[in-house]
Amino acid sequence: MTQLAVAIAVLVAVLLLAIVFLNRLNTRISKRERENRRTTTRMSTVMSTSLDGVIVCDADGRILEFSPAAEGISGHAESEVLGRDIGAVIVPDHMRDAHDAGMERMRGKGEKRIVGKGRVKLEAKHRDGRIFPVELAIQSATTDQGEIFIAFLRDISQRVAAEAELVAARDKALASEKLKTDFLSTMSHEIRTPLNGLLGNLNLLRDTDLDAQQDRHVGYMETSGRLLMSHLSDVLDITRYDAGKLNTRSEPVNVTALLQDIIDNQKGTASKNETSLTLNWIGEKMDWVQSDHDRLQHVMINLIGNAVKFTRRGKVAVTIENIGTPEAAELSVKIADTGPGMTEELAKHVFDDFVTGNTAYDRDVGGTGLGLSIAKRFVHALGGDIGVESVLDEGSTFWVTIPVDAAKVPQTEATPDLGETHHRPLNILVVEDNEINRIVVGEMLHAEGHHVVEAHDGRQGVDASKTQFFDLILMDISMPVMDGRAATRAIRQETGASQHTKIYALTTNAMLEEQQKFLADGMDGILTKPIARDALRDLLRNTAEGTSMPMISQDHSAETRQALGEDAFAKLLSRFVTEVQELQTWLGTEEAQDYLEIAGRAHKVAGSAAVFGATPLRETLKSIENAAKAGDNAAINAGIAQFGAIWTQTKTELK
C-alpha cells in the first residue's frame, strides 16, 4: 500500500507538472495565434489600403494573392485571377515572350534581372485590353511552400500624361522661340535690305553737287536711317541674348582711351546742358585689358550718354578703379550725375525692357527704353554686374563691375595714306538679287574706278565665275534659284576661273553664328548691310594689294621688244597669245587625257611665256607639266584652274 501510495503521488505530481506544462504551452500557442492573427490583419489592412497594387505569386508565376488596389488598377477581381498565370493577367501581348523567357531563366538558373532592382517603368494590360504605363517593383521571399514573389504595381498614366504635356509645352515654347528668332532674322534681312538701298543712295548723293539746304536734308535722312538701324540692332541683340546666342570676344582694349573717346564725344552735349564731364582713375592705372571692345563701348556710351542727357547745369563724374588684384583684376566703373534722380520703384525696374522712366525723368528726352536693358545683358555676357543707386531730385550713380585680364599693348601697323594710294582697277563680280542694292554697290565700285559684272542670283554668279577671272566676288546671301552659301560652295568645288577668288558676303544677317557658317562655306569675309563706304574701300585696297603682283615683267618684255624689233615682236606676241588660248581650249576637252602630251604642251607654252616675261604664267604651266609627269590628276586639275585665272590677268596686262 505504501508503494502504491508513492506511485500514486508520483503520478499525481507528473500529472500536475504535465498540466502546468500544457497550460504554459497552450498560453504560448494562443499568444502566437493572436500575433499571427494580428500580423495577418495588419498585412490584410496594408494590402487593402495600399495605393499600389500588391500581387503575390509562386515560383511558377501563379497568383496567390491579389490586393484590392491591384483589382482597381488591372480591372480584374481577385476571385477571377487566383491560381492563374500572372503573365496572362497583366502582361501585354507584345511582352509575353520576354516575360515567359524571364520566368524560365529564373526557374532554371536562378537569374533575377528585375527582382530586388527597385522600380522599373513598364507597360501593363487592363482587363478591357488597353495598355497603360506602370511602375513595377518585385521582391522575393522564402516560405514553407517555397519561394514566392511580391510585385508592387503602380499606375502612372496620369504622371506620364502630365510629363507628356510638359514635354509638349516645352517643345512648343522652344518652337516658338525658334520661330521668333527666325522671324527676327528674316525681318533683319527684309528691313536692312531697303535700308541699305536708302543709305547707299544717300551716300552716293553726297558725291554730287549739293547746295547747303540739300546737304542739310541729306544729313537729316542719314541720321534717321542710322537711328532706325540702331533700333533694329537693339531688338536683335535682345533676341540673341535671350536665346543664348549673344557671343562675346576677348581682345586687347585700352579702357582708358575707350572711355576718354566717349567723354570727348559727349562734351558737346554736356556743354549745351551746362554740365561738367570728367574722367578719373582711382588707384593704379590699368589701361590695357582683355575684353570685348564693342560690347564694353556700347555699355559705356549708353550709361555716360544717359547721364549727360538727363543732367542740366550739374556735373557728371566717371571714375574707374581696379577693385580686384593684379592676378584677378576686376574693373569698377561708376557714372555719377547730379540729374533728376529716380524713385526707388523706378530704380528697381530701370534695367527692364521698354522702361523709359516717369514723366519727370523723360520729359525732355525720348528713347525706346531698351538701352539700359541691353547694357545689362551685355554686362552679364561679359561676366560682370550692373546696378544703380539713386535719390530723387539729387542724382544717380550707375556702376558696372567686369572681371578682366591684363593685356599686353598690341603692336600697331602704320596705316597707308589712302588719299595717295592708287591701285589698278579690279574686276569684281556682284551677285545680288535686289536691283537697288546692285545699283548702289555698282555705283560705289564704279566711283572707285573698278569694273563690275552683275549676276542676279547665285546660279548666274557660279556660271560667271567658271568662265571669267574676278579679283573679288561680292555675294548676297538670300537669293532665289540658288542662295549665296550654296553658290559659294559650288564656286569652291568647281574648277572654274575664279575658284580661288576672295568671296565676301553682302548680308543683313548680323548674327555671329550665321556669319561663322558663311565662313565655313568658303567665304573670306563679311560686309554687313548697309555697306559703309570706308569698309568697302578697305576691302578694295586689301584686295588690290593682295593681287597687285604683275603678271608681266615689263623690263624683260622691253628687252625682248628691243632685240626683235617692233614688227617681229608683235608677230611673236600674237602667235604666243594664240598658243596659250589653244592650250587652254585643249585642256578643257576630253582629248586632254594623255599625261605625256599634257606635259609636252605645257612645257612648250611655258618656254614662250618666259620670252615675254610672263613669270606667273610660266610657273603655273611648269606646275602642270610636273604634275602630268607624276601622273597626279588632282594636281593637274588644280593647275589648270589656276592657269585660266592667271592667263586672264596676263592677257589684260599684255594688251
Residue pairs with C-beta under 8 A, 6 or more apart in sequence:
46 54
47 54
47 65
47 67
47 68
47 69
48 67
48 68
48 69
50 67
50 69
51 69
51 154
52 69
52 152
52 153
52 154
53 67
53 69
53 70
53 71
53 72
53 73
53 74
53 151
53 152
53 153
53 154
53 155
54 65
54 67
54 69
54 70
54 150
54 151
54 152
54 153
55 63
55 65
55 66
55 67
55 70
55 86
55 90
55 150
55 151
55 153
56 63
56 64
56 65
56 66
56 148
56 149
56 150
56 151
57 63
57 64
57 86
57 148
57 149
57 151
58 64
58 145
58 146
58 147
58 148
58 149
59 106
59 107
59 146
59 147
59 148
59 149
60 85
60 103
60 107
61 85
61 86
61 87
61 103
62 83
62 84
62 85
62 86
63 81
63 82
63 83
63 84
63 85
63 86
63 89
64 82
64 148
65 78
65 82
66 76
66 78
66 81
66 82
67 78
68 78
69 153
70 76
70 78
70 153
71 77
71 78
73 124
73 134
73 153
73 154
73 155
74 89
74 90
74 124
74 125
74 126
74 127
74 153
75 126
75 127
75 128
76 89
76 90
76 127
81 89
86 151
87 96
87 99
87 100
87 103
89 125
90 124
90 125
90 153
91 99
91 124
91 125
92 123
92 124
92 125
92 131
93 125
95 122
95 123
102 113
102 114
105 111
106 112
106 115
112 140
114 120
114 136
114 138
115 138
115 139
115 140
115 149
116 138
116 139
116 140
118 137
119 135
119 136
119 137
119 154
120 135
120 136
120 137
121 133
121 134
121 135
121 156
122 133
122 134
122 135
122 136
123 131
123 132
123 133
123 134
124 131
124 132
124 133
124 134
124 136
124 153
124 155
125 131
126 132
132 155
132 157
133 155
133 156
133 157
133 160
134 153
134 154
134 155
134 156
135 153
135 154
135 156
136 151
136 152
136 153
136 154
137 151
137 152
138 149
138 150
138 151
138 152
139 149
139 150
139 152
140 147
140 148
140 149
140 150
141 147
141 148
141 149
141 150
142 148
177 243
180 239
181 239
181 243
181 245
184 235
184 236
184 239
185 509
185 511
185 514
188 232
188 236
188 508
188 509
188 510
189 477
189 478
189 507
189 508
189 509
191 228
191 232
191 508
192 229
192 232
192 508
192 529
192 530
193 434
193 437
193 508
193 529
194 436
195 225
195 228
195 229
195 232
195 529
195 530
196 437
196 440
196 508
196 529
196 530
196 531
197 434
197 436
197 437
197 440
198 221
198 225
198 530
199 222
199 225
199 226
199 229
199 530
200 437
200 440
200 441
200 444
200 530
200 531
201 436
201 440
202 218
202 221
202 222
202 225
203 440
203 444
203 533
204 440
204 443
204 444
204 447
205 218
206 215
206 218
207 447
210 218
225 530
229 530
231 368
231 370
233 510
234 368
234 370
234 371
234 374
235 370
236 510
236 511
237 246
237 374
237 377
237 378
238 353
238 370
238 373
238 374
238 377
240 246
240 247
240 511
241 377
241 381
245 511
245 512
245 513
246 377
246 378
246 381
247 512
247 513
248 292
248 295
248 381
248 382
249 292
250 290
250 291
250 292
251 290
251 291
251 292
251 293
252 288
252 289
252 290
252 407
252 408
252 409
252 410
253 288
253 289
253 290
253 291
253 292
253 293
253 296
253 407
254 287
254 288
255 286
255 287
255 288
255 289
255 291
255 296
255 320
255 331
256 281
256 285
256 287
256 320
257 287
258 293
258 296
258 297
258 300
259 279
259 300
259 304
259 318
259 320
259 333
260 279
262 297
262 300
262 301
262 304
262 305
263 277
263 278
263 279
263 304
263 318
266 277
266 304
266 305
266 308
267 277
269 305
269 308
269 309
270 276
270 277
270 308
270 311
270 316
273 308
273 309
273 311
273 312
273 313
274 312
274 313
275 308
275 311
275 312
275 313
275 314
275 315
275 316
276 314
276 315
276 316
277 308
277 315
277 316
277 318
278 315
278 316
278 317
278 318
279 318
279 319
279 320
280 317
280 318
280 319
280 320
281 319
281 320
281 321
282 319
282 320
282 321
283 321
283 322
284 322
286 322
286 329
286 331
286 406
288 406
288 407
288 408
288 409
289 329
289 331
289 404
289 405
289 406
289 407
290 404
290 405
290 406
290 407
291 382
291 402
291 404
292 382
295 378
295 381
295 382
296 378
296 382
296 402
298 374
298 375
298 378
299 375
299 378
299 379
299 386
299 400
300 333
300 400
302 371
302 372
302 374
302 375
303 335
303 372
303 375
303 398
303 400
304 316
304 318
304 335
306 371
306 372
306 398
307 316
307 335
307 336
307 337
307 339
307 396
307 398
308 316
308 337
309 365
310 337
310 339
310 340
310 361
310 365
311 337
311 338
311 339
311 395
312 339
314 337
314 338
314 339
314 395
315 337
315 338
316 335
316 336
316 337
316 338
317 334
317 335
317 336
317 337
318 333
318 334
318 335
318 336
319 333
319 334
319 336
320 331
320 332
320 333
320 334
321 331
321 332
322 329
322 330
322 331
322 332
323 330
323 331
323 332
323 401
324 330
324 403
326 406
328 403
329 403
329 404
329 405
329 406
330 401
330 402
330 403
330 404
331 400
331 401
331 402
331 404
332 399
332 400
332 401
333 399
333 400
333 401
333 402
334 397
334 398
334 399
334 400
335 397
335 398
335 399
336 395
336 396
336 397
337 395
337 396
337 397
338 394
338 395
339 395
339 396
340 360
340 361
340 392
340 393
340 395
341 390
341 391
341 392
341 393
341 394
341 395
341 396
342 350
342 357
342 358
342 361
342 388
342 390
342 392
342 396
343 358
343 392
346 355
346 357
346 358
346 361
346 390
347 388
347 389
347 390
347 396
349 355
350 357
350 372
350 388
351 372
351 373
351 375
351 376
351 386
351 388
352 373
353 369
353 370
353 373
354 368
354 369
354 370
354 373
355 369
355 372
355 373
356 362
356 366
356 367
356 368
356 369
375 386
376 386
379 385
379 386
379 400
379 402
380 386
382 402
383 402
383 403
384 400
384 401
384 402
384 403
385 400
385 401
386 398
386 399
386 400
386 401
387 398
387 399
388 396
388 397
388 398
388 399
389 396
389 397
389 399
390 396
390 397
416 541
418 537
418 541
421 541
423 540
423 541
423 544
423 545
423 548
424 544
424 548
425 449
425 450
425 451
426 450
426 451
426 471
426 472
426 540
426 543
426 544
426 547
427 450
427 451
427 453
427 468
427 469
427 470
427 471
427 472
428 445
428 450
428 451
428 452
428 453
428 470
428 471
428 472
428 473
428 474
429 452
429 453
429 454
429 455
429 461
429 464
429 465
429 468
429 470
429 472
429 473
429 474
429 498
430 438
430 441
430 442
430 445
430 452
430 453
430 454
430 455
430 474
431 455
431 457
431 458
431 460
431 461
431 473
431 474
431 475
431 476
431 479
431 484
431 487
432 438
432 441
432 454
432 455
432 456
432 474
432 476
432 479
432 506
433 456
433 457
433 476
433 478
433 479
433 480
434 476
437 476
437 506
437 529
438 454
438 456
440 531
441 452
441 474
441 506
441 531
442 452
442 454
444 531
444 533
444 536
445 452
445 536
445 540
446 452
448 536
448 537
448 540
450 540
453 464
453 468
453 470
455 461
455 463
455 464
457 479
457 480
457 481
457 482
458 475
458 479
458 481
458 482
458 483
458 484
458 486
458 487
458 490
459 481
459 482
459 487
460 481
461 473
461 475
461 482
461 487
461 491
462 482
462 487
462 490
462 491
462 494
462 496
464 470
465 473
465 491
465 496
465 497
465 498
465 499
465 501
466 494
466 496
466 497
466 498
467 496
467 497
468 497
468 498
468 648
469 497
469 498
469 501
469 644
469 645
469 646
469 648
469 649
470 498
470 501
471 501
471 502
471 543
471 544
471 547
472 501
472 502
472 504
472 539
472 540
472 543
473 491
473 498
473 501
473 502
473 503
473 504
474 504
474 506
474 527
475 484
475 487
475 488
475 503
475 504
475 505
475 506
475 523
476 484
476 505
476 506
476 507
477 483
477 484
477 485
477 505
477 506
477 507
477 509
477 518
478 484
479 487
482 490
484 505
484 506
484 507
484 518
485 517
485 518
485 521
488 503
488 518
488 521
488 522
488 523
489 521
489 522
491 498
491 499
491 501
491 503
491 522
492 499
492 521
492 522
495 637
495 638
495 640
495 641
496 641
496 644
497 641
497 644
497 645
497 648
498 645
499 641
499 645
500 641
500 642
500 645
501 645
502 524
502 525
502 543
502 546
503 522
503 523
503 524
504 523
504 524
504 525
504 526
504 527
504 539
505 515
505 518
505 523
505 525
505 526
505 527
506 527
506 529
506 531
507 514
507 515
507 518
507 526
507 527
507 528
507 529
508 528
508 529
509 515
510 528
515 526
518 526
519 525
519 526
525 539
527 535
527 536
527 539
547 649
549 616
550 653
551 614
551 616
551 617
551 646
551 649
551 650
551 652
551 653
552 612
552 613
552 614
552 650
552 653
552 654
553 613
553 614
553 615
554 613
555 613
556 612
556 613
557 612
557 613
560 569
560 611
560 612
560 613
561 569
564 572
572 611
573 612
573 654
576 608
576 609
576 611
576 612
577 651
577 654
579 604
579 605
579 608
580 605
580 608
580 609
580 617
580 647
580 651
583 601
583 602
583 605
584 643
584 644
584 647
586 592
586 601
587 598
587 640
587 643
588 640
592 598
595 628
595 629
595 631
595 636
596 628
598 624
598 625
598 628
598 636
599 624
599 625
599 626
599 628
599 629
602 621
602 622
602 624
602 625
602 628
603 621
603 622
603 625
605 621
606 617
606 618
606 621
606 622
606 625
609 615
609 617
609 618
609 621
610 618
612 654
614 650
614 654
616 646
616 650
617 643
617 646
617 647
617 650
620 639
620 642
620 643
620 646
621 643
623 635
623 639
623 642
624 636
624 639
624 640
624 643
627 635
627 636
627 639
628 636
